[in-house]
Amino acid sequence: MTVKHSERRYSEVTGRAVLYAILIIVAIYYLIPLAIMISTSFRDMNDIRFGHLIDLPSSLSLEAWRMAWSEVQIGARRQLGLRPYFINSLLITIPAVTISVIVGALNGYVLSFWRFKGSNIFFALLLFGCFLPFQAILLPQATVLGKIGLSGTIPGLILTHVVYGVAFTTLFYRNYYVSLPGELVKAAQLDGAGFWRIFWRIILPLSTPITVVAVIWQFTQIWNDFLFGVAFSSPRSQPVTVGLNNMVNSSTGEVRYNVDMAGAIIAALPTLAVYIIAGKYFVRGLTAGSVKG
């Protein structure tokens, strides 16, 4: 028995060591580009010209960050740097995430506890919306935005992201809510609670895990979007992804790699911060509603 136990213990330790080794190799593979980006953003151009790509900066310099944020010329705009584009992304992302999450929560609540005739068909159509590629709705959406007078505006981009994102948030909330006991709603109805009171007082407080998932998903999708941003915006409403692309591709003369790297990190910082702060809750929320439905 002792020999078998030792062999089993050795096998478990070996298997775990192999697993950790693979995970470390994969992590290093993905982190090396980020490390190079960060290192390059703190180097000056002389250091980059006469050094190697993976060299550490001889001295830390914030000049590239300052130029990327407020000084580098991007296209023909009077405003310099990524700052106006960054602000546009905030003005687009925060309202779009808020509205799409609230509407998705209400849709999931109705489709789980207040089903109506044809609700399954309605949910199937919403689910179909999750599989529509961006390119398929460019022309119809452009036509709609033009007719309602929102073409090339920040409200128009907000509407676009809300419409496309509601299908995903509804799917998240519906699959989570069907795992909740229906007796909660029935008991509240017996006590005289109505539609909105049940939602705000009972269902929504139980929705924290899936709300984190929906917020992270929508924030990431909207902040990192390029296609909608370049197709439905004007020079005054372009998001940071479009600004970064214009900054990298519109430079003349010497390519300033440090400025480009600093700009890329500035554009990625919000999504990186969201995953660092709330990433562990993302997996919990995804698995919370996986038992039923």
Order of alpha helices (4+ residues) and beta strands (2+ residues): alpha-alpha-alpha-alpha-alpha-alpha-alpha-alpha-alpha-alpha-alpha-alpha-alpha
